[in-house]
């Protein structure tokens, strides 16, 4: 954590074990959904949780939202324990589980917001003002239509409005763009982005592009544990991914440049192509992590090559994800 920053969410050694019986005379079968995870979410940031189905994302969200009790460990939201201070925690959270459920289908969006606002202590003039403000902020032009007539994208925005009614400092979004068409998904991502830093946002998603686009930090979960956590760049380092450097040089043919570069640089692969006007475009895959720009530039210049441009091609989140959790 950086100096002066505080944690909005602190998770320490969180475990959750589920028990069930296959038959009424059969012994109980246990399944450990969370194996003792540790996470910290900085206030005023967007934190993403990604992982395969069954990795523990939804279980984590349910415990954070006070919908499920932990087996052991601790979870604190803005310093408040989710078990001992559940009522206080609920007041600090806005939770978006999304989907077609969660509203009275035959009521209008406005009627639903009035009802759910009353449940979280927002009424009268304040409720009127909040609905008006959210209508403008989230473009809720359909508020006077019955929910049953709304599209999936409209319902997702209505879910977000419901979560924001009481102006909570922390939002939990469970797969906010699930089932949305590309346009609606882009609109939802823009809305989520606009909420930070006024709100802290924790979201789960299967959309790695969405996670990389929105999140300051990301936790990759695997079989109930956190495989790695950090910025996308830090995740790539933890995954020990090889990085690539792209350069355009002048000083020989693609074959000649390849032979000369391979003799001095420790690379796993070299791709060379004609860039026109006697230039060669190189893509070098280095071993290990790090940028390699300075060392690569120095090596190319030492070979008598004129470097016209050079840049790092960082691993994307998809490559990092598969390196951490497997195909």
C-alpha positions as CSV (number, residue, x, y, z in Angstrom):
1,X,0.0,0.0,0.0
2,X,1.2,3.5,-0.8
3,X,1.7,6.1,1.9
4,X,-1.5,7.9,3.0
5,X,-3.8,5.2,1.5
6,X,-6.4,3.3,3.4
7,X,-8.0,-0.1,2.9
8,X,-11.7,-0.2,2.0
9,X,-11.8,-4.0,2.3
10,X,-9.4,-6.3,4.3
11,X,-9.7,-10.0,4.0
12,X,-7.4,-12.2,6.1
13,X,-7.2,-16.0,6.0
14,X,-10.8,-16.3,4.8
15,X,-12.1,-19.9,4.6
16,X,-15.5,-21.2,3.7
17,X,-16.4,-24.9,3.9
18,X,-19.7,-26.3,2.5
19,X,-21.2,-29.5,3.8
20,X,-23.9,-31.6,2.2
21,X,-25.3,-35.1,2.3
22,X,-25.7,-37.2,-0.8
23,X,-28.4,-39.3,0.9
24,X,-30.1,-39.1,4.3
25,X,-28.1,-42.0,5.6
26,X,-24.9,-41.0,3.8
27,X,-22.0,-39.3,5.6
28,X,-21.5,-35.6,5.1
29,X,-19.4,-34.5,2.2
30,X,-17.4,-31.3,2.6
31,X,-16.0,-28.9,0.0
32,X,-13.6,-26.1,0.8
33,X,-14.7,-23.2,-1.4
34,X,-12.2,-20.8,0.0
35,X,-8.9,-22.1,1.4
36,X,-7.6,-19.1,3.4
37,X,-7.4,-16.1,1.1
38,X,-5.8,-12.7,1.9
39,X,-6.8,-9.5,-0.1
40,X,-6.7,-5.8,0.5
41,X,-8.6,-3.3,-1.6
42,X,-7.5,0.3,-1.5
43,X,-10.1,3.0,-1.0
44,X,-11.0,4.9,-4.2
45,X,-9.8,2.3,-6.6
46,X,-11.3,-0.5,-8.8
47,X,-10.4,-4.0,-7.8
48,X,-11.2,-7.0,-9.9
49,X,-11.5,-10.7,-9.1
50,X,-11.1,-13.1,-12.0
51,X,-11.0,-16.9,-12.1
52,X,-12.6,-19.9,-13.7
53,X,-16.0,-21.2,-12.6
54,X,-15.8,-22.6,-9.1
55,X,-12.7,-20.6,-8.2
56,X,-14.4,-18.9,-5.3
57,X,-15.3,-15.5,-6.7
58,X,-19.1,-15.6,-5.9
59,X,-18.4,-17.1,-2.4
60,X,-16.1,-14.2,-1.6
61,X,-18.6,-11.7,-2.8
62,X,-21.4,-13.2,-0.8
63,X,-19.3,-13.2,2.4
64,X,-18.3,-9.5,1.7
65,X,-22.0,-8.7,1.2
66,X,-23.0,-10.4,4.6
67,X,-25.1,-12.9,2.6
68,X,-22.9,-15.8,3.8
69,X,-21.0,-16.5,7.0
70,X,-17.3,-17.4,6.8
71,X,-16.1,-20.7,8.3
72,X,-13.0,-18.9,9.6
73,X,-10.9,-15.9,9.0
74,X,-11.9,-12.2,9.0
75,X,-13.3,-9.7,6.6
76,X,-13.5,-6.0,7.3
77,X,-15.3,-3.4,5.3
78,X,-14.1,0.2,6.0
79,X,-12.8,-1.2,9.3
80,X,-16.1,-3.0,10.3
81,X,-16.3,-6.8,10.7
82,X,-18.8,-8.4,8.4
83,X,-20.0,-10.8,11.0
84,X,-20.1,-8.8,14.3
85,X,-21.1,-5.5,12.6
86,X,-23.2,-6.8,9.7
87,X,-25.8,-4.1,9.9
88,X,-23.2,-1.3,9.7
89,X,-21.4,-3.1,6.8
90,X,-24.6,-3.3,4.8
91,X,-25.1,0.5,5.1
92,X,-21.6,1.0,3.6
93,X,-22.2,-1.3,0.6
94,X,-24.0,-1.2,-2.6
95,X,-24.3,-4.6,-4.1
96,X,-25.1,-5.4,-7.8
97,X,-25.8,-9.1,-8.4
98,X,-27.5,-8.3,-11.7
99,X,-29.6,-10.5,-13.9
100,X,-33.4,-10.5,-14.4
101,X,-34.2,-11.1,-10.8
102,X,-34.2,-8.6,-8.0
103,X,-37.1,-6.3,-9.1
104,X,-40.8,-6.5,-9.1
105,X,-41.4,-7.1,-12.8
106,X,-44.9,-5.5,-13.0
107,X,-43.8,-2.3,-11.3
108,X,-42.0,0.5,-13.2
109,X,-38.4,1.2,-12.6
110,X,-39.3,4.3,-10.6
111,X,-41.7,2.4,-8.4
112,X,-39.0,-0.2,-7.7
113,X,-36.4,2.4,-6.8
114,X,-38.9,4.1,-4.4
115,X,-39.6,0.7,-2.7
116,X,-36.0,-0.3,-2.4
117,X,-35.0,3.2,-1.3
118,X,-37.4,2.9,1.6
119,X,-35.7,-0.3,2.7
120,X,-32.3,1.4,3.0
121,X,-33.7,4.4,4.8
122,X,-34.0,6.8,1.8
123,X,-37.4,8.4,1.6
124,X,-39.2,11.7,1.0
125,X,-37.4,14.6,-0.6
126,X,-34.0,12.8,-0.4
127,X,-35.4,9.8,-2.3
128,X,-36.9,12.1,-4.9
129,X,-33.6,13.9,-5.4
130,X,-31.6,10.7,-5.5
131,X,-33.8,9.2,-8.2
132,X,-33.6,12.4,-10.2
133,X,-29.8,12.5,-9.9
134,X,-29.4,8.8,-10.8
135,X,-31.7,9.3,-13.8
136,X,-29.3,11.8,-15.2
137,X,-26.1,10.0,-14.1
138,X,-27.1,6.6,-15.5
139,X,-29.4,7.8,-18.3
140,X,-32.5,6.1,-16.9
141,X,-34.9,7.4,-19.5
142,X,-37.0,4.2,-19.2
143,X,-37.9,4.6,-15.5
144,X,-41.6,4.8,-16.1
145,X,-41.7,1.6,-18.0
146,X,-42.5,-1.7,-16.4
147,X,-39.4,-3.7,-15.6
148,X,-40.7,-6.7,-17.5
149,X,-40.5,-4.6,-20.7
150,X,-36.9,-3.5,-20.1
151,X,-33.9,-5.0,-21.9
152,X,-31.0,-6.7,-20.1
153,X,-28.9,-3.5,-20.4
154,X,-31.7,-1.4,-18.9
155,X,-32.1,-3.8,-16.0
156,X,-28.3,-3.7,-15.3
157,X,-28.4,0.1,-15.1
158,X,-31.5,-0.2,-12.8
159,X,-29.5,-2.6,-10.6
160,X,-26.7,-0.1,-10.4
161,X,-29.1,2.7,-9.6
162,X,-30.6,0.7,-6.8
163,X,-27.2,0.0,-5.3
164,X,-26.3,3.8,-5.4
165,X,-29.6,5.0,-3.8
166,X,-28.1,5.4,-0.3
167,X,-24.8,6.7,-1.6
168,X,-22.6,3.9,-0.3
169,X,-18.8,4.4,-0.4
170,X,-18.2,0.9,-1.6
171,X,-19.8,-1.0,-4.5
172,X,-19.6,-4.7,-5.2
173,X,-20.5,-5.7,-8.8
174,X,-20.8,-9.3,-9.7
175,X,-20.2,-9.7,-13.4
176,X,-21.8,-6.3,-14.3
177,X,-21.6,-6.8,-18.1
178,X,-22.8,-10.4,-18.2
179,X,-25.2,-11.1,-21.0
180,X,-25.0,-7.6,-22.4
181,X,-24.5,-6.8,-26.1
182,X,-21.2,-5.0,-27.1
183,X,-22.8,-1.5,-27.0
184,X,-24.5,-2.1,-23.6
185,X,-21.4,-3.6,-22.2
186,X,-19.3,-0.6,-23.2
187,X,-21.8,1.7,-21.7
188,X,-21.8,-0.3,-18.4
189,X,-18.0,-0.2,-18.3
190,X,-18.1,3.6,-18.8
191,X,-20.5,4.0,-16.0
192,X,-18.4,1.9,-13.6
193,X,-15.3,3.8,-14.6
194,X,-17.1,7.1,-13.8
195,X,-17.8,6.0,-10.2
196,X,-14.2,6.0,-9.1
197,X,-12.6,7.5,-7.1
198,X,-15.7,8.8,-5.3
199,X,-16.6,5.1,-4.7
200,X,-14.5,2.0,-4.2
201,X,-15.5,-0.7,-6.7
202,X,-14.9,-4.4,-6.3
203,X,-16.0,-6.4,-9.3
204,X,-15.9,-10.0,-10.4
205,X,-15.8,-10.8,-14.1
206,X,-15.0,-13.5,-16.7
207,X,-14.3,-10.7,-19.2
208,X,-10.5,-10.3,-19.0
209,X,-10.6,-7.3,-21.4
210,X,-13.1,-5.6,-18.9
211,X,-10.8,-6.4,-15.9
212,X,-7.8,-5.0,-17.7
213,X,-9.6,-1.9,-18.8
214,X,-11.3,-1.0,-15.5
215,X,-9.2,-2.4,-12.7
216,X,-6.3,-0.8,-10.8
217,X,-5.5,-4.1,-9.2
218,X,-6.7,-7.7,-9.9
219,X,-6.8,-10.9,-8.0
220,X,-6.6,-14.1,-9.9
221,X,-8.3,-16.9,-8.1
222,X,-7.7,-20.7,-8.6
223,X,-9.4,-23.5,-6.6
224,X,-10.4,-21.3,-3.7
225,X,-7.1,-19.6,-3.4
226,X,-5.5,-16.4,-4.7
227,X,-3.0,-17.4,-7.3
228,X,-1.7,-13.8,-7.6
229,X,-2.8,-10.3,-7.0
230,X,-1.6,-6.9,-8.1
231,X,-1.6,-4.6,-11.1
232,X,-1.7,-6.2,-14.5
233,X,2.1,-5.6,-14.8
234,X,2.8,-7.1,-11.4
235,X,0.7,-10.1,-12.3
236,X,2.8,-10.7,-15.4
237,X,5.9,-10.6,-13.3
238,X,4.4,-13.1,-10.7
239,X,3.5,-15.4,-13.6
240,X,7.1,-15.2,-14.8
241,X,6.0,-14.4,-18.3
242,X,8.5,-13.8,-21.0
243,X,8.3,-10.3,-22.4
244,X,8.8,-9.1,-25.9
245,X,10.5,-6.0,-27.4
246,X,9.7,-4.7,-30.9
247,X,12.3,-2.6,-32.7
248,X,12.9,-1.2,-36.2
249,X,16.6,-1.1,-37.1
250,X,18.7,-0.2,-40.2
251,X,21.8,-2.1,-41.0
252,X,21.3,-5.4,-42.9
253,X,18.8,-7.9,-44.3
254,X,16.3,-9.7,-42.0
255,X,18.5,-12.9,-42.1
256,X,21.7,-11.0,-41.4
257,X,20.2,-9.0,-38.5
258,X,18.7,-12.2,-37.0
259,X,22.1,-14.0,-36.9
260,X,23.9,-11.0,-35.5
261,X,21.3,-10.3,-32.8
262,X,21.1,-14.0,-31.7
263,X,24.8,-14.0,-31.1
264,X,24.7,-11.3,-28.4
265,X,21.2,-11.4,-26.9
266,X,19.7,-14.1,-24.7
267,X,16.4,-14.5,-26.4
268,X,14.0,-17.5,-26.9
269,X,12.9,-16.3,-30.3
270,X,13.5,-13.7,-33.0
271,X,11.0,-12.6,-35.6
272,X,12.4,-10.4,-38.4
273,X,10.7,-8.9,-41.4
274,X,11.3,-6.3,-44.0
275,X,10.1,-2.9,-42.9
276,X,10.9,-1.2,-46.2
277,X,13.7,1.3,-47.2
278,X,16.3,-1.2,-46.1
279,X,15.0,-1.4,-42.5
280,X,14.2,-4.5,-40.5
281,X,11.4,-4.9,-37.9
282,X,12.4,-7.2,-35.0
283,X,10.3,-8.8,-32.4
284,X,12.5,-10.3,-29.6
285,X,11.1,-12.6,-26.9
286,X,13.4,-12.3,-23.9
287,X,13.8,-14.8,-21.1
288,X,12.2,-13.9,-17.7
289,X,10.5,-10.6,-16.7
290,X,11.5,-7.0,-17.1
291,X,11.4,-4.5,-20.0
292,X,14.9,-5.1,-21.5
293,X,14.6,-1.8,-23.5
294,X,18.0,-0.3,-22.4
295,X,19.9,-3.6,-22.7
296,X,18.4,-4.4,-26.0
297,X,19.1,-0.9,-27.4
298,X,22.7,-1.0,-26.2
299,X,23.2,-4.4,-27.8
300,X,21.7,-3.4,-31.1
301,X,23.8,-0.2,-31.3
302,X,26.9,-2.2,-30.4
303,X,26.2,-4.4,-33.4
304,X,26.3,-1.4,-35.6
305,X,22.6,-1.2,-36.1
306,X,20.8,2.1,-36.2
307,X,17.7,1.8,-33.9
308,X,14.8,3.9,-35.3
309,X,12.2,2.9,-32.8
310,X,11.9,0.4,-29.9
311,X,9.1,-0.5,-27.5
312,X,8.0,-3.2,-25.0
313,X,5.1,-5.4,-25.9
314,X,3.8,-6.3,-22.4
315,X,1.9,-9.6,-21.9
316,X,-1.9,-9.0,-21.9
317,X,-4.1,-10.2,-19.0
318,X,-5.3,-13.2,-21.0
319,X,-1.8,-14.6,-21.3
320,X,-1.1,-13.8,-17.7
321,X,-4.4,-15.5,-16.6
322,X,-3.6,-18.7,-18.5
323,X,-0.1,-18.8,-17.1
324,X,-1.4,-18.6,-13.6
325,X,-4.5,-20.9,-13.7
326,X,-3.7,-23.1,-16.7
327,X,-5.7,-23.8,-19.8
